[in-house]
């Protein structure tokens, strides 16, 4: 399918009654499609996807449309949401120490390319921290500066090891053994689609 066909298919998966905070509905998206405003339609569909959980096929279709439009960040985001549909959503408030107090001197890239380790409470046989890996997506910003704070989303390498997390729990981020950031879990939501037959890598 080409871009307009993909976007039309995605529209059909959005209930007419849902609306964004700005009162955008899928009917507005159809209007933009009639004007060949494909990038605007894609952006609005992504916003509608945040109102309530939508089927895995919605995000898969949007990812294909974003790839055809060569919108790299949108495509990465839609693939990320596909992963969350299969494995669940983990959101947290992450705080980085100032550059003067940490090894990292540069901002963290926001679009899911970083794969740090996390202390989420697991322990080794000797009682030490058994760190787990999860990719990191910074919400609402392309970067997170040292000393900054932002809500983030996590895509675990092994989702089964993260099912015990609860809102309010404190976890720590590590790029090596020293603590590189502290996060408070905001939300843990279950998957909305059946997992793939075999585990796929985080997006």
SVG drawing of the C-alpha trace seen along z (x, -y; Angstrom):
<svg xmlns="http://www.w3.org/2000/svg" viewBox="-18 -22 51 41">
<polyline fill="none" stroke="black" stroke-width="0.4" points="0.0,0.0 1.1,-3.6 1.1,-6.3 -2.5,-7.5 -3.8,-4.0 -1.9,-3.2 -3.1,-6.3 -6.7,-5.5 -6.3,-2.0 -5.0,-3.4 -8.0,-5.8 -10.4,-2.8 -8.8,-1.5 -9.6,-4.7 -13.0,-4.9 -14.8,-8.0 -15.7,-9.0 -12.1,-9.5 -10.5,-12.9 -7.3,-14.6 -7.0,-17.4 -7.3,-19.8 -10.6,-18.1 -9.0,-16.5 -10.9,-13.4 -10.4,-10.9 -12.8,-13.0 -10.2,-15.8 -7.6,-13.3 -9.9,-12.4 -10.1,-16.1 -6.3,-16.3 -6.1,-13.2 -8.5,-14.7 -6.0,-17.6 -3.0,-15.3 -1.6,-16.6 -0.1,-13.2 2.5,-14.3 -0.1,-16.3 -2.5,-13.3 0.3,-11.0 1.1,-13.4 -2.6,-13.6 -3.0,-9.8 0.0,-9.5 -1.7,-11.9 -5.0,-9.9 -3.0,-6.8 -2.1,-8.3 -5.7,-8.9 -6.4,-5.2 -4.7,-1.9 -5.2,-1.1 -4.6,2.2 -1.1,3.4 -2.0,3.1 -2.6,-0.6 1.0,-1.3 2.3,1.2 0.5,-0.6 1.6,-4.1 5.2,-2.8 5.0,-1.8 3.6,-5.1 6.3,-7.0 9.0,-4.9 7.6,-5.7 7.5,-9.4 11.1,-9.1 10.2,-10.5 12.8,-8.7 11.7,-9.8 8.0,-9.1 8.9,-5.7 11.0,-4.9 8.2,-6.1 5.6,-3.9 7.9,-0.9 8.4,-1.6 4.6,-1.7 4.4,1.7 6.8,3.1 4.7,1.6 1.6,3.1 3.2,6.5 5.0,6.2 3.4,3.4 4.2,-0.2 6.7,-1.3 6.9,-5.1 9.1,-6.8 10.3,-10.2 14.1,-10.2 16.5,-12.6 20.1,-12.9 22.8,-14.2 24.6,-17.4 27.6,-17.1 29.9,-18.1 28.7,-15.1 28.6,-12.4 30.7,-10.7 28.3,-11.6 29.0,-15.1 26.7,-15.0 22.9,-14.8 21.1,-11.5 19.6,-11.0 15.8,-10.8 14.6,-8.6 15.2,-5.1 18.8,-4.6 20.4,-4.4 20.3,-1.0 21.4,-1.6 21.4,0.9 18.9,0.6 18.8,1.7 15.1,2.8 15.6,4.9 17.1,8.2 20.0,9.6 22.8,12.0 23.6,15.1 26.1,13.1 23.6,10.3 24.9,7.7 22.7,5.9 21.8,7.9 21.3,5.1 18.7,5.4 18.9,3.7 16.1,1.5 16.1,-1.0 15.2,-4.6 12.8,-7.0 12.7,-10.5 9.1,-11.9 8.4,-15.3 12.1,-16.2 14.8,-15.0 17.5,-15.1 17.8,-15.0 20.6,-17.2 22.8,-16.4 21.0,-17.7 17.7,-17.5 14.5,-15.7 11.9,-14.2 9.3,-11.5 10.7,-8.5 9.5,-5.2 11.5,-2.0 11.6,1.0 13.2,3.9 15.4,6.5 13.6,9.1 10.1,7.8 9.4,10.8 12.0,9.5 10.2,6.2 6.6,7.3 7.1,6.6 7.5,2.9 4.8,0.6 4.1,-3.1 6.2,-5.0 9.0,-2.5 12.5,-4.0 15.0,-2.4 18.4,-3.5 20.0,-3.8 23.6,-2.7 25.9,-3.2 28.5,-1.4 28.4,-0.5 28.1,-4.0 24.5,-5.4 23.9,-7.5 20.3,-8.5 17.4,-7.9 13.9,-7.2 10.5,-7.0 8.1,-4.6 5.0,-6.5 3.0,-3.8 3.1,-0.1 0.5,1.0 0.0,4.5 0.3,5.5 -2.6,4.9 -1.5,7.5 -0.3,11.1 3.5,11.3 5.3,12.5 6.0,16.2 9.6,15.6 11.0,12.6 12.0,9.8 14.6,7.1 13.5,3.9 12.9,1.2"/>
</svg>
